[in-house]
Amino acid sequence: MGKKDHMQPKMSDVAKRAGVALTTVSHTLSGKRPVSNEIKQRVYKAIEELGYHPHTVARALATKRSRTISLHFPAAIPDVFKQQTGFVMSAAETATSEGYTLSLWTAPNDAQELLRMIEQSFIDGAILMEIALHDVRVEALLERSYPFVMIGHGAENDSISFVDLDFDYSLHTAVKYLVELGHHHIALINCASSLYEMGMGYVVRTKQAFHQAMQGYGLVGIDRFCESNEQAGYEVTTALLTAEPSLSALIIANEWIAGGVIRALTDCSLKVPEDVSLFAVVSPHLAEMTTPTLTAIDFPFAEMGHLAASMLISKLEGKEQEPSQLLLKPDLTVRRSTGLYRKR
């Protein structure tokens, strides 16, 4: 097979195959000048036969679409961004596989800027992250019927596609597992208080589900907020153990504090899991990196990013019949950080 067979067809090849001028092909793709339907069909047939892929910009001019989607992750919460890059990578891989470009947008939680980007055709649609229960971005996009999906969900979700972890299931599973091991004095270490005050859905749901689960067993739960870094985890855990010396189990719902929590327990001469059991809602990668490895609801970052990108692309291509609303229930993975209750 000759070298020419390996070369990508050019616009001039399309023009030759269709029997038209090069400018006619250009005008057909851009839509800048009128071209008869007969000529258009000849050009489109030649494109199909040759397998020609127009330059992204030309294709966007012809279709009024950029084939670019935006993942909006507000940069006002950088510590949270660090722990959730799995969303970004999987969404980007899925977009690429479907012929789309993913633009990561970290501007603050500004609905007007998001609207401007869509209206000026910089992006075809958006994946929103860090969803507050009442989110101004969601309200603005719904009002104008612009295409978007969410990683997370709000208080009202009618007609909106989203994927999220089922926090109610996750926290009830965690509490049930620990109670069955004999633990009654259990504390939750959540994300930062600032996120709770912002009404961030996952932080609010985690707190509510934990206390509901504890109440279901006739127990009183203890919860603390914590910034997303190891030193904060160390300080919150140390203060918690001082205030609650009979604490026998901790649930960690904050990806970046596990090392600090374990260090605090060690400095307080407590062993895991002999003295204190640790249960986490974190990525399986992190759960396997700590010593001991963490019993966990393995947070499906990559799966959620993939599903969100697929949902948005289906919506953009007219394949979505009804909104998709997925609450994921990952399996509980028992590792080495939990054990039967033992009185200290």
C-alpha positions as CSV (number, residue, x, y, z in Angstrom):
1,M,0.0,0.0,0.0
2,G,1.5,3.3,-1.0
3,K,2.3,6.3,1.2
4,K,-0.6,8.3,-0.2
5,D,-3.1,5.8,1.2
6,H,-2.0,6.6,4.7
7,M,-2.4,10.4,4.3
8,Q,-5.5,12.2,5.7
9,P,-7.7,13.5,2.9
10,K,-7.6,17.3,2.4
11,M,-10.3,19.8,1.5
12,S,-8.9,19.9,-2.0
13,D,-9.4,16.1,-2.3
14,V,-13.1,16.7,-1.4
15,A,-13.4,19.4,-4.0
16,K,-11.9,17.1,-6.7
17,R,-14.1,14.2,-5.7
18,A,-17.3,16.4,-5.7
19,G,-16.3,18.1,-8.9
20,V,-16.5,21.6,-7.4
21,A,-14.1,24.5,-6.6
22,L,-12.2,24.5,-3.3
23,T,-14.1,27.6,-2.2
24,T,-17.4,25.8,-2.7
25,V,-16.4,23.2,-0.2
26,S,-15.3,25.9,2.2
27,H,-18.6,27.8,1.8
28,T,-20.5,24.5,2.3
29,L,-18.8,23.8,5.6
30,S,-18.8,27.4,6.9
31,G,-22.3,28.4,5.7
32,K,-20.9,31.9,5.0
33,R,-22.3,31.9,1.5
34,P,-25.3,30.2,0.0
35,V,-24.7,26.9,-1.8
36,S,-27.4,24.9,-3.7
37,N,-28.7,21.8,-2.1
38,E,-27.5,19.7,-5.0
39,I,-24.0,21.0,-4.6
40,K,-24.1,20.5,-0.8
41,Q,-25.2,16.9,-1.3
42,R,-22.3,16.3,-3.6
43,V,-19.8,17.8,-1.1
44,Y,-21.3,15.8,1.8
45,K,-21.1,12.6,-0.3
46,A,-17.5,13.2,-1.1
47,I,-16.7,13.9,2.6
48,E,-18.3,10.6,3.6
49,E,-16.6,8.6,0.8
50,L,-13.2,10.0,1.6
51,G,-13.6,10.0,5.4
52,Y,-12.6,13.6,5.5
53,H,-12.7,15.3,9.0
54,P,-13.1,19.1,8.7
55,H,-11.0,21.2,11.0
56,T,-12.8,21.8,14.3
57,V,-13.2,25.5,13.7
58,A,-14.8,25.0,10.2
59,R,-17.1,22.3,11.6
60,A,-18.2,24.6,14.4
61,L,-19.0,27.4,11.9
62,A,-21.1,25.0,9.9
63,T,-23.0,23.4,12.7
64,K,-23.0,26.4,15.1
65,R,-21.5,24.0,17.7
66,S,-18.0,24.0,19.1
67,R,-17.9,20.3,20.1
68,T,-16.4,21.6,23.4
69,I,-18.0,20.9,26.7
70,S,-17.0,22.6,30.0
71,L,-16.4,21.0,33.4
72,H,-17.1,23.8,35.9
73,F,-15.3,23.3,39.1
74,P,-15.3,26.6,41.1
75,A,-11.7,27.4,42.2
76,A,-13.0,29.1,45.4
77,I,-12.4,25.7,47.1
78,P,-8.9,24.6,45.9
79,D,-8.4,21.9,48.6
80,V,-11.5,20.1,47.4
81,F,-10.3,20.4,43.8
82,K,-7.1,18.5,44.6
83,Q,-9.0,15.5,45.9
84,Q,-11.4,15.2,43.0
85,T,-9.2,15.2,39.9
86,G,-10.5,11.7,39.1
87,F,-13.7,13.4,38.0
88,V,-11.8,15.6,35.6
89,M,-9.6,12.9,34.0
90,S,-12.4,10.4,33.4
91,A,-14.7,13.1,32.0
92,A,-11.9,14.3,29.6
93,E,-11.2,10.7,28.4
94,T,-14.9,10.1,27.7
95,A,-15.3,13.5,25.9
96,T,-12.3,12.7,23.7
97,S,-13.6,9.3,22.8
98,E,-16.8,10.9,21.6
99,G,-15.0,13.5,19.5
100,Y,-15.4,16.4,22.0
101,T,-13.0,18.6,23.7
102,L,-13.3,19.1,27.5
103,S,-12.6,22.6,28.9
104,L,-11.8,22.7,32.6
105,W,-13.2,25.9,33.9
106,T,-12.3,27.0,37.5
107,A,-13.9,30.4,37.6
108,P,-15.8,31.3,40.8
109,N,-19.4,30.2,41.1
110,D,-20.6,32.8,38.6
111,A,-23.8,32.0,36.6
112,Q,-23.5,35.0,34.3
113,E,-20.0,34.1,33.1
114,L,-21.2,30.5,32.4
115,L,-24.1,31.9,30.4
116,R,-21.8,34.1,28.4
117,M,-19.6,31.2,27.4
118,I,-22.6,29.2,26.1
119,E,-24.3,32.2,24.3
120,Q,-21.1,33.0,22.5
121,S,-20.7,29.4,21.4
122,F,-17.4,28.8,23.2
123,I,-19.0,25.7,24.7
124,D,-22.0,23.5,23.7
125,G,-22.9,22.6,27.3
126,A,-21.6,22.2,30.8
127,I,-20.9,19.7,33.5
128,L,-21.4,21.4,36.9
129,M,-19.6,20.3,40.0
130,E,-19.8,21.4,43.7
131,I,-23.5,21.6,43.6
132,A,-25.1,23.6,46.4
133,L,-28.6,22.6,47.4
134,H,-29.8,25.9,45.9
135,D,-27.3,26.6,43.1
136,V,-27.5,29.9,41.1
137,R,-25.8,28.2,38.1
138,V,-28.5,25.6,37.9
139,E,-31.3,28.1,38.2
140,A,-29.8,30.3,35.5
141,L,-29.3,27.5,33.0
142,L,-32.7,26.0,33.6
143,E,-34.3,29.4,33.0
144,R,-32.7,29.6,29.5
145,S,-33.0,25.9,28.7
146,Y,-29.2,25.6,28.1
147,P,-27.8,22.0,28.1
148,F,-26.0,20.9,31.3
149,V,-25.7,18.0,33.7
150,M,-24.5,17.8,37.3
151,I,-22.0,15.7,39.3
152,G,-24.0,16.1,42.5
153,H,-27.5,17.2,42.9
154,G,-29.5,20.0,44.5
155,A,-32.7,20.2,46.6
156,E,-34.9,20.2,43.5
157,N,-33.9,18.1,40.6
158,D,-36.9,17.9,38.3
159,S,-35.9,17.4,34.6
160,I,-32.1,17.6,35.4
161,S,-29.7,14.8,34.6
162,F,-27.1,14.1,37.3
163,V,-24.9,11.5,38.8
164,D,-24.0,11.4,42.5
165,L,-22.9,9.2,45.3
166,D,-25.9,8.0,47.4
167,F,-24.7,9.6,50.7
168,D,-27.7,8.3,52.6
169,Y,-26.8,4.7,51.6
170,S,-23.1,5.3,52.3
171,L,-23.5,6.7,55.8
172,H,-26.2,4.2,56.8
173,T,-23.9,1.4,55.5
174,A,-21.0,2.8,57.5
175,V,-22.9,3.1,60.8
176,K,-24.6,-0.3,60.4
177,Y,-21.2,-2.0,59.8
178,L,-19.6,-0.3,62.9
179,V,-22.6,-1.0,65.2
180,E,-22.6,-4.6,64.2
181,L,-18.9,-4.7,65.3
182,G,-20.1,-3.5,68.7
183,H,-19.2,0.2,68.3
184,H,-21.7,2.7,69.9
185,H,-19.5,5.8,70.4
186,I,-18.9,6.9,66.8
187,A,-17.9,10.2,65.4
188,L,-18.0,11.6,61.8
189,I,-15.3,13.9,60.5
190,N,-16.8,15.8,57.6
191,C,-15.5,18.5,55.2
192,A,-15.0,22.1,56.0
193,S,-17.7,24.1,57.8
194,S,-17.5,26.8,55.1
195,L,-18.9,24.2,52.6
196,Y,-21.7,23.3,54.9
197,E,-22.6,27.0,55.3
198,M,-22.6,27.3,51.5
199,G,-25.2,24.5,51.4
200,M,-22.9,22.2,49.5
201,G,-25.0,19.1,48.9
202,Y,-22.6,16.4,49.7
203,V,-21.5,18.0,53.0
204,V,-25.1,18.6,54.2
205,R,-26.2,15.1,53.2
206,T,-23.3,13.5,54.9
207,K,-24.1,15.2,58.2
208,Q,-27.8,14.5,58.0
209,A,-27.5,10.9,57.0
210,F,-24.9,10.1,59.7
211,H,-27.2,11.4,62.5
212,Q,-30.3,9.7,61.0
213,A,-28.4,6.4,60.9
214,M,-27.2,6.8,64.5
215,Q,-30.6,7.7,65.7
216,G,-32.0,4.6,64.1
217,Y,-29.9,2.5,66.5
218,G,-30.8,4.7,69.5
219,L,-27.4,6.3,69.5
220,V,-26.1,9.9,69.6
221,G,-23.6,10.7,66.9
222,I,-20.8,13.2,67.2
223,D,-19.6,15.2,64.1
224,R,-16.9,17.6,63.4
225,F,-16.1,19.7,60.3
226,C,-12.5,19.7,59.0
227,E,-10.5,21.5,56.3
228,S,-9.2,19.3,53.6
229,N,-5.5,18.9,54.6
230,E,-3.6,16.4,56.9
231,Q,-2.7,19.0,59.5
232,A,-6.3,19.9,60.0
233,G,-7.2,16.2,60.2
234,Y,-4.6,15.8,62.9
235,E,-5.8,18.8,65.0
236,V,-9.5,17.9,64.7
237,T,-8.9,14.3,65.7
238,T,-6.7,15.3,68.6
239,A,-9.3,17.7,69.9
240,L,-12.1,15.1,69.4
241,L,-10.2,12.4,71.4
242,T,-9.6,14.9,74.2
243,A,-13.3,15.8,74.3
244,E,-14.5,12.2,73.8
245,P,-12.0,9.8,75.4
246,S,-14.4,6.8,75.1
247,L,-14.7,7.2,71.3
248,S,-14.2,3.8,69.6
249,A,-14.8,4.5,65.9
250,L,-14.4,7.3,63.4
251,I,-16.0,7.8,60.0
252,I,-13.9,9.9,57.7
253,A,-15.8,11.7,54.9
254,N,-12.9,13.9,53.8
255,E,-10.4,12.5,51.2
256,W,-7.3,14.4,52.4
257,I,-7.2,14.0,56.1
258,A,-6.7,10.2,56.6
259,G,-3.0,10.5,57.2
260,G,-3.5,13.2,59.8
261,V,-6.2,11.2,61.6
262,I,-4.0,8.2,61.8
263,R,-1.0,10.2,63.0
264,A,-3.2,11.8,65.7
265,L,-4.3,8.4,66.9
266,T,-0.7,7.2,67.0
267,D,0.4,10.2,69.0
268,C,-2.4,9.5,71.5
269,S,-1.1,6.0,71.9
270,L,-4.1,4.4,70.2
271,K,-3.8,1.6,67.7
272,V,-6.0,1.1,64.6
273,P,-8.1,-1.0,64.7
274,E,-7.4,-2.5,68.1
275,D,-8.4,0.7,70.0
276,V,-10.2,2.8,67.4
277,S,-11.8,1.6,64.1
278,L,-11.6,3.8,61.0
279,F,-14.2,3.8,58.3
280,A,-13.8,6.1,55.3
281,V,-15.8,7.3,52.3
282,V,-12.8,7.9,50.0
283,S,-11.3,6.8,46.7
284,P,-10.1,3.2,46.6
285,H,-6.6,4.5,45.6
286,L,-6.3,6.4,48.9
287,A,-7.9,3.6,50.9
288,E,-5.1,1.3,49.7
289,M,-2.3,3.7,50.4
290,T,-2.7,4.2,54.2
291,T,-1.3,2.1,56.9
292,P,-3.4,0.2,57.8
293,T,-5.5,0.2,54.6
294,L,-9.0,1.7,55.1
295,T,-12.3,-0.1,55.3
296,A,-14.4,2.1,53.0
297,I,-17.2,2.9,50.7
298,D,-15.0,3.4,47.7
299,F,-15.9,6.7,46.2
300,P,-16.4,6.2,42.4
301,F,-14.7,9.4,41.2
302,A,-13.8,8.0,37.7
303,E,-17.2,6.4,37.1
304,M,-19.0,9.6,38.0
305,G,-16.9,11.7,35.6
306,H,-17.4,9.2,32.8
307,L,-21.2,9.0,33.4
308,A,-21.6,12.8,33.5
309,A,-19.7,13.4,30.3
310,S,-21.7,10.6,28.6
311,M,-25.0,12.1,29.8
312,L,-24.1,15.6,28.5
313,I,-23.0,14.3,25.1
314,S,-26.2,12.2,24.8
315,K,-28.2,15.4,25.5
316,L,-26.3,17.5,23.0
317,E,-26.7,14.8,20.3
318,G,-30.4,14.4,20.9
319,K,-30.2,10.9,22.2
320,E,-31.5,11.6,25.7
321,Q,-35.2,10.6,25.9
322,E,-35.6,11.3,29.7
323,P,-33.3,12.9,32.3
324,S,-30.9,10.4,33.8
325,Q,-30.6,10.6,37.6
326,L,-28.2,8.2,39.1
327,L,-27.4,7.7,42.7
328,L,-24.5,5.3,42.9
329,K,-24.2,2.7,45.7
330,P,-20.6,1.3,45.7
331,D,-19.9,-1.8,47.6
332,L,-18.4,-1.7,51.1
333,T,-14.8,-2.9,50.9
334,V,-13.5,-4.3,54.2
335,R,-9.8,-3.7,54.7
336,R,-7.6,-3.6,57.8
337,S,-8.7,-0.4,59.7
338,T,-11.8,-1.8,61.4
339,G,-12.3,-4.5,64.1
340,L,-14.6,-5.6,66.9
341,Y,-15.1,-3.1,69.7
342,R,-12.8,-3.6,72.7
343,K,-13.1,-1.5,75.8
344,R,-10.0,0.5,76.6
